[in-house]
Amino acid sequence: MRRWVALVAMVPAIIMGGPARADTGRYVALGDSFTAGPLIPHRHGTPIACLRSDHNYPSLVARLLEPTAFTDVSCSGATTEDTTRAQPVLFGHNAPQLDAVTRDTTLVTIGIGGNDIGYSRIVLACATLSLTAPHGTPCTRYYGATLDQRIAATAPKIAALLHAVHARAPRARVLLVGYPRMLPARKGCWPNVPTAEGDVPFLDAFERHLNTMLAEQARLGGASFVDAYTSGRRHDMCAADRWVEGILLTNPAAPVHPNAKGMQAVADRVLAVLGASRVAAD
């Protein structure tokens, strides 16, 4: 039988501006579908349409750290606006995510921003455009510099969210989680992942730019950045051992979203930033 042992060595509160041991306090997870983990078994929580998995990275982190309280309010389709307003979903609403952040919260993870930029729509648009020129650059020509402009426009929204979290939970350790690697750096795998050959470097650069923006906002906003991209080399949508599903699914997860392996990889990065480690023993 495998036993997972948490070794938590947090930096003292006087240095970090938060509690010395995040695993003894209240943990709140905010985010979009890349946090919620749609279609990864098993769904839990309400509203149902948020499609939260009990094997998403917040749940995995919480199991290891064993906080005194854990609240996951991530929801598929969420934007930064849905942290301050009720998000309409099928058969109901998800309450404003910031409502879950209370003064006694000691750890907050945030994974959001992609929907502000229209990430899912961009992926689908590029997939459609790839049919017109599978070896060309139709997506690059269509979007040009507009994606960089969208990233720049999202930066102040992330800054405002971090400020709001700190105001609500001044003693909390706050982690801003980046997006996992979706594509190889150069060569794709059309038609298995319908991205035109020449557009693969363009979309990879777009994702790197998005993560760079998030890292910078974390630095400026008193948060720690969790790099979920770098460790995904050779685990993108084109890889045999993929952590992110493509359009054609091979594991239970939403298309173009992390699968269970991907969620575990992100959880490991979160734990590393917290100063915790996951150790396997027989």
N, C-alpha and C positions, 0 to 999 in steps of 0.2 A: 504494500500500500504506500502511496506517495503522500508525504506530508509537506505542506508549504509553511515555511517558517519566516516570519517577518522580523527583520533586523532594522529597527528604526533608530537612527542617530541624527536627530534634528538639531540644527544650529540654535543656540539659545535665543529666547524671545527678545532679549535686549538688542541683538544684532539683526534678526529677521523682521522685527516688528510684528511678530505673531507668536503663538504658543510654542513651547519647546517640543511638545509631542502632539502632532496633529491627529494621531490615532486615538487620543483620549477625549476628543471633543466632538463637535458637530460638523459633519461634512455635507456640503450642498453642491450638486452638479447642475450646471446650466449648459444649454447647448442646442444644436440642431440635429439633423439625422445622423451626422457623422459621430455624434455623441450617443444618440438614442439607440442606434443599431437596428434599424428596421429589418424584419424578417429573420434575424438571428434568433434561434430558439433560446429561451422561451419568452414570449411577450408578457409584460407585467405592468401594473400601474394603470392609472386613469389620467386623462381620457384614453380610450383604447386606440384612437386614431393617431396618437403620438408615436405608437409603434416602438416603445422602449423595450429593449431586451434585458433580461437578467444576466446576460453575458456581455453587456457593453462595458467599456473600460471603467466607468464610475463604479459599476457593481463589482467588478473584479478588484479594483483598488480598495473598495470598502470591505470586501471579504478578508483581505489581507491585513488592513490597518485596524479593523474592528473598532470604528468610532462609536461613541456612545449613542449617536443618532446619525442617520444617513437619509438624505432626501434627494431624489433624482427628478428634476422637473424638465429635463431635456425633451424636445419635441420635434419630430420630423417636420421640415418646412419652416422652422423658426428663423426669423431674422433678428437683428439687434433690437428692432422696435418691439418685438414680442417679449422682451425682457421687462418692459414697462407697461404693456397693455395685454389684455386677454387675446390669445391667439385662436381664431375660429378654426376648428377642425371638424371632421365628419362626426355627427352626433354629439357635438358639444363644443366646449372651449377649454383651452389650457390656460390656467391663471397666469397673470404676469410672473415671469420666472423670478424676478427680483424679490417678489413677495416671500419667497422661501429663505432668503438671506436675512437672518436675524442677528441681533447684537452678540449672541452667544456662539455664533458660527466661528469655527476655528480653521476650517479648510474649505476653499471654493475652487472648483475647476470649471473652466469656461471653454467651450469649443463652438465658436460661432463666427459668422462673417461671410461664409461662402454664399449663402442665399441672398445677402445684400447685394452681392456682385452678380448674382444670377448664374451660379456655377452649373447647376443641373441643366438649365436651358442652354448654356454655352456648349456643354458636352453633347446634348442631343442635336443642336444645330450643326455642330462640327461633324457629327456622325452622318447626318443627312447630306451635308455638303461633300463628304468624302466619296459619295456615290458618283458625283459628277467628275471627279478627278482623283482617283485613289492614289496616284503617284505624285500629285501636285500639291499646291498650297491653298486650296479654296478657303479654308477657315482663316488663315493668316490674312488673306486679301479681304475677307469679309469684315473682320473685326479690327484689323490694324492696331492702332494705339489706344483704341477705346477701352480695352480691358485694363490697361495701366491706369487710365483715368478713373475707372470704377473702383479700383483698389485704393487710389488716393482719396476718393470720396468716402470710402468706408472707414478709413483710418480714424477720423474724429468721432465716429460712432463707437468704435472700440474703446477709444480714450474715455468717452463719456460713461460707457458701461463699467470700466474699471474704477473710475472715480465713484460711481454710485455704489459699487460693491464695497469699496473701502469705507464709504460713509456709513453704510448699514452695518458692517462688521469690521470695526477698526482693528481688531486683534487677529483677524483671519490671515492665514497664508493663502495667497491667491495665485493660481496657475492658469495661464492662458495656453491652451493646447492647439498646436498647429494641425494642418491637414496632412494625411499620409500620402506617400508617393503614389501617383495614379498611373503614370506612363514611364517608359524608358527615356533616357536622355536624347536618344537619336533615332533608333530604328524601332518602328512599331510592329504590329502584327495584323494588319488589315488582311482579310475582312473579319477575323475573330474579334478584334477590337476595332470598330469602324472609325478610324482616324486616318486621314490621308497621310501618306509617308512624309511629305514635306511639312505637315502641320504638327508632327510629334514634338520637334524641338520647340516650336512656338508655344504649345500648350504646357509643356514641361517648364518652360521659362516663366509662363504666367503663374503656375502654381508656386514656383520658387519665389516669385515676386510677392505673391499673397502671403506666404509664410514669413518672408523678410519683413513685410509691413507689420504682421502680427508680433514678431519678435521685437521690433522697434517700439511698438506701442506698449508691450509688456515692460520693456526697459524703462520707458518714460512714465509708465503708470504704476510703478511699484509692485509689479507682478513678476513671477518667474515664467519663462517661456519653455514649453515642452515641445521639442523638435520631434515630430512624428514622421518626418519626411526622410531624413538621412538613413535611418535603419531599414527603410523599405527598398533599398537597392536590391535588384533581382527578386523582388516580391511584388512588383507592379501588376497591372491587369494582363500583361503579356507573358508573365512568368509562369513556369509550371507550378511552382509553390507560391501561389499568389495570396496576398493579404487583402487585396481589393478585387471585388468581382467586376467582370466586364459586362457587356450587354448580354452575352450568352453565359448564364450562370453555371458554375460547377460546384458551388457550395450554397447552403441556405443563407441568403443575405439579399438585400436590395441591389439591383444593378448599379454599377459604378459607386459602390459603397464598401466599406470594410466588412470582411467576413469575421468569423470567430477568431481566427488566427491573427487577423489584423487588429482586432480589439485587444487581444492579449499583448500584442507588441506595443500598442499605445499605452496600455496599463503599465507595462514594464518601464516605459519611458517616464511616465508620471511618478512611479515609485522611485526611480533613480533620481529624479529631480528633488523628491522629498527626502532623499537620503535613506530610503528603504531598499531592500533587496528581496528577491524571491528565490529561495534556496530549496532545491529538491533533495529529499532524503528518502531512502528506502524504509 
